[in-house]
Amino acid sequence: SKFVNDKWMIKNGFLNDVQEHKPWWWNIKVQKLNLSAPLILLPEVSCQKAIEILQEKGYDQAPVVAESGLILGMVTLSNTLTSVLAGNAEFSDPVTKVIYDQFSKIGLEDSLGKLSCILENDHFAIVVHEQMQFNGNGGSLMKQMVFGVVTAMDLLTFVSRNDKK
C-alpha cells in the first residue's frame, strides 16, 4: 500500500511534485536552511561520554559516524538516558548500543517540500553531501558526508523568518 501513498513516495524519492497548491517554500533547496555544522560522535564513544558531550555542547542528538565515513545512526540524549536508566545499556557501553539505526537522509539539493514530507513521520533527517573520494591507485568511490541534522523546528524557523505572505 506504500506505493499509493504520495508522502511515502516523496520521502523515498519516487515522486517530486504531488502538491497542487504548494507553499512558497516547497521547491527551495535544503541548503538554504543555513544549518550549523553537526557534532559527530565516533562509534567507540561510551554512553557516559556521549551524554556529557551532548549536554556540554547543548545538543539533543548527534550522528554516529564510523571513521570510514559510514553513517551508523543517531544518538539522542533522551534515548541514551532512558536506555541506561532502564538497564538496557551501561554507561560504559559504546554509543552504538543506543543509536537509532533507522533514519532518513536528505541531500543539500533536495527540496524543503521533500524534507517536510520526511519530517511528518521522523523527528529529524540527516543532511548529507556526496563527495567523490580517490585513493592512491586512482580508484574512486562516492562518500556521504554528514552536513547537518535538520528538525521540524529548523524548517518552521526558516518558513516563519522568510514568510512571503
HELIX and SHEET records of a PDB file:
HELIX    1   1 LYS A    2  VAL A    4  5                                   3    
HELIX    2   2 ASP A    6  LYS A   11  1                                   6    
HELIX    3   3 VAL A   30  LEU A   33  5                                   4    
HELIX    4   4 CYS A   47  LYS A   57  1                                  11    
HELIX    5   5 LEU A   77  LEU A   85  1                                   9    
HELIX    6   6 VAL A   95  VAL A   98  5                                   4    
HELIX    7   7 LEU A  112  LEU A  119  1                                   8    
HELIX    8   8 ALA A  152  ARG A  161  1                                  10    
SHEET    1   A 2 GLN A  61  VAL A  65  0                                        
SHEET    2   A 2 ILE A  71  THR A  76 -1                                        
SHEET    1   B 3 SER A 104  GLY A 107  0                                        
SHEET    2   B 3 PHE A 124  PHE A 134  1                                        
SHEET    3   B 3 SER A 140  THR A 151 -1                                        
END                                                                             
